[in-house]
Amino acid sequence: MHRLFFAIFPDPAALQAIEDVAANLRKARTIRGRWTEPAKYHITARFLGDFSETAETVMNRAKAAAAQVRATAFEMTLDRITTLRGRYQVPCVLRCSARSEPAVEALWHGLGAALSLTPEQEQTQRRFLPHLTIAYCDRMLDQPLGIGPIVSRIDEFALVDSYQSTHVVHGRWPLQP
């Protein structure tokens, strides 16, 4: 399956800090599970769907929509580790600080508006929880774990096709300074 989505990626310094947090969790055996490859660390800014083959029509529509987005660059701060309820697996994620969430949500809303989602499509995506998955683990954490804040400058977003454990970027769009 091809999984298409818009993503924001942490900058290189933040990426290294995220790798360090994940390594410390592994070493401390705080959680056990399947760890995400650092090259795949991202926050999904808008999920487009799963497709049995590359969906050129959807991809072209997504690229046209991305070119219309007029969002502002921002600083994103990741400040805690938590787990989310999953259907089959338990995602272990880094969460955005309360101060960062509005900027990430603004990009999410901007992409939704540019995609001209129908009310039915918007209804299925009305909930958005900005997070960066670092693992799929064996259990839920009892409570969030605080981490030293990881700050990343976000000045672009990308269209990604996740296929057979590989992420292929099909375009990048700058955010306004």
N, C-alpha and C positions, 0 to 999 in steps of 0.2 A: 504494500500500500504506500502511496505517496501521501504524506501529511504536509499540507501547505499552511504556512503561517507567517505573519510579520513578527519580527523579533528585534529586541534591542540587546546589544552585547556590551558587557562591561569593558572598560578601557584596560590596557595592559597591566597597570599597577593594581587595579581592583581584581583582575583575573588572578594575579599571583596571590593576593590576599585570600581570595575564595579557595584557591587550591590549598593554601596553608590551613584554613579552617577545616576543610574536608580531610586533609591528612591528619590533623590532630584528632578529629572525631574517630577516624579509622584506628589510629594508634591507641587511643584511650578505650576503644571498643564500646563507645557510648551507644552506637547503633551498629547493626550488622546488616549487610544487604548488598545490592548491586549498585556500584558507584558510577555516576555519570562521568564521562570523559570530559576533561576541562575544555576541550575544543567545542563542546556542545553547550557550555554554560550560556544561558540566555534567559531573558524574560519574554514570554509571548505577549506581543502587543495587540495581536488580533489573530484568532484562529480562523482559517478559511475552510478547512474540511479535509477529509480523507478521500482519496481517489484511487481507483484500481490502476490507472495509468496516468502519466503526466497530463494534466488538464490544461491544455494550451489556452482554451477560452477563459478559464478561471484565472490563469496566470496573467494573461493579457489584460483582463479586467482589473486585476489586483495592481498591476504596474501602472495602469492609467489612473487608478484611484490614488496610489501612493504619490504620484506626481502632483496631485491636487492638495495634498495635506500641507497645511501651514501651521505647524506646531513649533514651539520655541525649545531650543536646547535647554537642558537642565542638569542639575546634580542629583544623582540618585544615591541614597544611603541605605545599605543593608545593615540591619542591626540585631537580628535574632535568627535562631534556628528553630524551626518547628516542624511538625508533621501534619499532613492533610489526610483526610479520609479518602481512600481510593477504592475503586470498585474491586480490584484484584490485588493491588500493591499499595503500600503506604509510602507516598512521596515524602522525602525529607528535604525541606526547602529552606532557603534564606529568604526572609521577608523584608520588604521595604519599610523604612521608618514612616510614621504617620505624616511627617513633613514631606516625604518624597512621593507618597501615593497620589496626590492630586495631579502632579505633572505627568506621571505614567498613565493615569486614567484619562487625562486630556488627550494624549496621543491615541489611546484606545478609542475614545469617542470620535476623535477626528478621522481616524481610519474608518470607523463605522459609517460616519456621515459621507465620506468620500466614496465608499463602496455602495452607497444608496441602498442600504439594507431595507428589505420590506419589514413591516411590523412583525411578521412571523419570525423572520430571521433575527431581528433585534431582540425579540422575546427570548429566543433560545440562548442569546449571548448577553443577557442583561446583567449578569453577575460577573464581576471581574475582580480577581484577587492577585495583584502583582506578586510574583514569587520567582525564584530561581532554584530549580531542582538540582540537588547535588547527589541524591541517592534514592533508591527505592529500598526501603528497609523492612525488617522483620516485625516491627511493632510501632505503635504510636508512642511518642514521648509524653511523659506525664505533664510537662509544662514546657513552655518555650525556654530556650537557652540563650542568654544574652551573649553577644559577641562585640568586640571593639568595633566601632562603626567602620564599614567599608564604603568609601565614597568613590563614585565613578561619574565622570563627565559623560553625559549622553548627548551626542551631537548628530546622530543619524539613526535610521532604522533600516531594516533589510527584509527582503522577501526570501523565505527559506523553504526548500523542499527537503523534507526528511524522508529518505528512502533507503531501505536495507542498511540501517545503522549508520548512514552517512547524511550529513547536512550539506546541501548545496545551496549557496547564495545566488539568487537570480536577479539581484539588483539591490542597490543601496540608495537611500535618499537622505539628503542633509536636513537637519532641523535648523531653523533660523536662529542666528546668534542672539 
